[in-house]
Amino acid sequence: MIDCIICGQSFDPEKLPESPEAQVGILLAQERFNDEGRVCGECLISRGRLAMMYDCQFRR
């Protein structure tokens, strides 16, 4: 178990959600924030959802 660097919640980095929001959050963790594997699923979902709403790169 690892503690999330954003919220401090313990999580298993091998068991992350597979929702579209989480996938965008994972992409951002890899490419923009360089914190892949250190952010929990809930924070990845929040990050991804915000990017999908406000970041032109992720809009359809």
Steps between C-alpha positions, in 0.01 A plus 500: 500500500610852418378833640358741242710814467185711458255376765714267713265200462664156476442322169627214285654642179426172320122536556404833346156573350452452126256785436571757226565764766756276673670426167538874432630545856757225444606659171547833677696332778734350241540791262434823688544456876762220518325336797386170348447232765486752785141628453194300612208411275266761645751779444575372148127505424468856632805612302372333185148637538631855543726460196209369294293803598759778475804385297448544125729204430246259653176641363316321224 
